[in-house]
Amino acid sequence: MNKVPTAEALMYRNIGINDPSCPLCSLEVENADHLFIACFIASTVWNGVSKWCKIPQLFAFSFQDLLSIYNGLAVSEKKKEAVQGIIMITCWSLWRARNNVKFSNVPVKIEESVLEIGGSGFLIVVSSS
């Protein structure tokens, strides 16, 4: 719905953007689908998260699909809830990584991102038990 303030969404709202490319990879125009799914940085993070969660690799075609993908998993309801939380944490982590690159010139460290997501995800799993 273009609510995430990516470069493309801001340009759509007639807000001047100097460089609309994805801050993580610089290969495509930054939009929610690219930033959270198609960017090779994001897909590498999702691969690490999938391995950590011991679930099949998450594949989504849109940001909206990503937010509801946990519904189609063949796991218990508790694990679905935990995966939903981990998806949200991962999106937040990718957004923070994007902001760190864009505004502070701090490079993305994929392994650190996955470890951070794992730590936060562990707290969700423990608190929902």
C-alpha positions in Angstrom: 0.0 0.0 0.0 3.1 2.2 -0.3 2.9 3.1 3.4 6.6 2.2 4.1 8.6 5.4 3.4 10.9 3.9 0.8 12.4 6.0 -1.9 9.8 4.9 -4.4 6.9 5.7 -2.1 8.4 9.1 -1.2 8.8 9.9 -4.9 5.2 8.9 -5.5 4.3 11.5 -2.8 6.3 14.1 -4.8 9.1 14.3 -2.2 12.4 14.9 -3.8 14.9 12.0 -3.4 18.5 12.4 -4.5 19.2 8.7 -5.0 16.2 6.3 -5.2 18.4 3.2 -5.3 18.3 0.6 -2.5 20.8 1.6 0.2 21.6 -2.1 0.9 22.6 -3.2 -2.7 22.3 -0.1 -4.9 21.0 -2.3 -7.7 17.3 -1.3 -8.0 14.9 1.4 -7.0 14.1 1.0 -3.3 10.5 -0.1 -2.7 9.1 -2.4 0.0 9.1 -5.5 -2.2 12.7 -5.0 -3.1 14.0 -3.9 0.3 12.3 -6.7 2.3 12.3 -9.5 -0.3 14.2 -9.2 -3.6 17.4 -7.4 -2.4 20.2 -10.0 -2.2 21.0 -8.7 1.3 17.4 -9.3 2.4 17.2 -12.8 0.8 20.5 -13.8 2.5 19.1 -12.6 5.9 15.9 -14.5 5.3 17.9 -17.6 4.4 19.7 -17.4 7.7 16.5 -16.8 9.6 14.8 -19.8 8.0 17.7 -22.0 9.0 17.6 -20.7 12.5 13.9 -21.3 12.7 14.2 -24.8 11.2 11.5 -24.0 8.6 11.6 -24.1 4.8 13.2 -21.1 3.2 10.7 -18.2 3.1 9.7 -17.2 -0.4 7.3 -14.3 -1.0 6.4 -12.3 -4.1 5.3 -9.2 -2.3 5.8 -7.5 1.0 2.1 -8.3 1.8 2.7 -12.0 1.1 5.7 -11.9 3.4 3.6 -10.6 6.3 1.1 -13.5 6.1 3.4 -16.3 4.9 3.4 -17.9 8.4 -0.2 -18.9 7.9 0.8 -21.5 5.2 3.4 -23.2 7.4 2.7 -26.8 8.3 3.6 -26.3 12.0 1.8 -25.9 15.3 -0.1 -22.7 16.0 2.5 -21.7 18.7 5.2 -22.0 16.1 3.2 -20.0 13.6 2.9 -17.2 16.2 6.6 -17.3 16.8 7.4 -17.3 13.1 5.0 -14.3 12.7 7.0 -12.4 15.4 10.3 -13.4 13.8 9.1 -12.1 10.4 8.3 -8.8 12.0 11.6 -8.6 13.8 13.4 -9.4 10.6 11.6 -6.7 8.7 12.4 -4.3 11.5 16.1 -5.4 11.4 16.3 -4.9 7.6 14.7 -1.4 8.0 17.2 -0.5 10.7 20.1 -1.8 8.5 18.7 0.3 5.6 18.6 3.4 7.8 22.1 2.8 9.2 23.5 2.6 5.7 21.5 5.5 4.4 21.9 8.0 7.2 25.1 6.9 9.0 27.1 5.1 6.3 27.3 2.0 8.5 27.7 -1.1 6.3 25.3 -4.0 6.7 26.8 -7.0 8.5 24.5 -9.9 7.5 25.8 -12.4 10.1 25.3 -9.8 12.9 21.8 -9.1 11.7 20.9 -12.7 11.7 22.3 -13.2 15.2 20.4 -10.1 16.4 17.2 -11.5 14.9 17.9 -14.9 16.5 18.4 -13.3 19.9 15.2 -11.3 19.7 13.3 -14.2 18.2 14.5 -16.4 21.1 12.9 -14.0 23.5 9.6 -14.2 21.6 9.7 -18.0 21.7 10.6 -18.1 25.4 7.9 -15.6 26.3 5.2 -17.4 24.3 5.9 -20.8 26.0 
